Amino acid sequence: MHRYPTSFIILSALGLLCAIPGLVSIAGFGAVIHPVLDDPMAGLAFIVSAIALFGSAAFPLVIRKLQAGDDA
């Protein structure tokens, strides 16, 4: 069984949680969640944050793969 690093799982989950309201806001339904999300630029900020979180989540995964390659 393949174990993912805990930091990868947490950062990926946070990225997903940021992406959902961002996509809803960009689609034009942000006011349903919160009045501030009625502005599409707020949705863009959430999308950029989600991309940054997914990028940050990749680092622990790559480091784990590099460590596994050194042990072989």
C-alpha positions as CSV (number, residue, x, y, z in Angstrom):
1,M,0.0,0.0,0.0
2,H,1.3,3.4,-0.9
3,R,1.3,6.0,1.9
4,Y,1.2,9.6,1.0
5,P,2.9,12.2,3.3
6,T,0.5,13.8,5.7
7,S,1.5,17.3,4.6
8,F,0.6,16.4,1.0
9,I,-2.9,15.2,2.0
10,I,-3.6,18.3,4.2
11,L,-2.3,20.8,1.6
12,S,-4.2,19.1,-1.2
13,A,-7.4,19.1,0.9
14,L,-7.0,22.8,1.6
15,G,-6.4,23.4,-2.1
16,L,-9.6,21.7,-2.9
17,L,-11.4,23.6,-0.3
18,C,-10.1,26.9,-1.8
19,A,-10.9,25.8,-5.4
20,I,-14.6,25.1,-4.7
21,P,-15.7,28.6,-3.6
22,G,-13.4,30.0,-6.3
23,L,-15.1,28.1,-9.1
24,V,-18.5,28.9,-7.7
25,S,-17.7,32.6,-7.5
26,I,-16.3,32.7,-11.1
27,A,-19.4,30.8,-12.3
28,G,-21.5,33.7,-11.0
29,F,-23.1,32.0,-8.0
30,G,-20.7,33.4,-5.3
31,A,-23.5,35.4,-3.6
32,V,-25.2,32.2,-2.6
33,I,-22.2,31.4,-0.3
34,H,-21.3,34.9,0.8
35,P,-22.0,38.5,-0.5
36,V,-18.2,39.2,-0.8
37,L,-17.9,36.3,-3.3
38,D,-20.3,38.0,-5.7
39,D,-17.2,39.7,-7.2
40,P,-15.4,37.4,-9.7
41,M,-12.1,38.8,-8.6
42,A,-12.7,37.2,-5.2
43,G,-13.1,33.9,-7.0
44,L,-9.8,34.5,-8.8
45,A,-8.1,35.0,-5.5
46,F,-9.4,31.7,-4.3
47,I,-8.3,29.9,-7.5
48,V,-4.8,31.4,-7.2
49,S,-4.6,30.3,-3.6
50,A,-5.7,26.8,-4.6
51,I,-3.0,26.6,-7.2
52,A,-0.4,27.7,-4.7
53,L,-1.6,25.1,-2.2
54,F,-1.5,22.3,-4.8
55,G,2.0,23.4,-5.7
56,S,3.1,23.4,-2.1
57,A,1.5,19.9,-1.7
58,A,3.7,18.6,-4.5
59,F,7.0,19.3,-2.6
60,P,6.5,16.7,0.2
61,L,5.4,14.1,-2.4
62,V,8.4,14.7,-4.6
63,I,10.8,14.5,-1.6
64,R,9.2,11.2,-0.5
65,K,9.7,9.8,-4.0
66,L,13.3,10.9,-4.1
67,Q,13.9,9.3,-0.7
68,A,12.3,6.1,-1.9
69,G,14.7,6.1,-4.9
70,D,17.7,6.6,-2.7
71,D,16.8,3.6,-0.5
72,A,16.6,1.2,-3.4
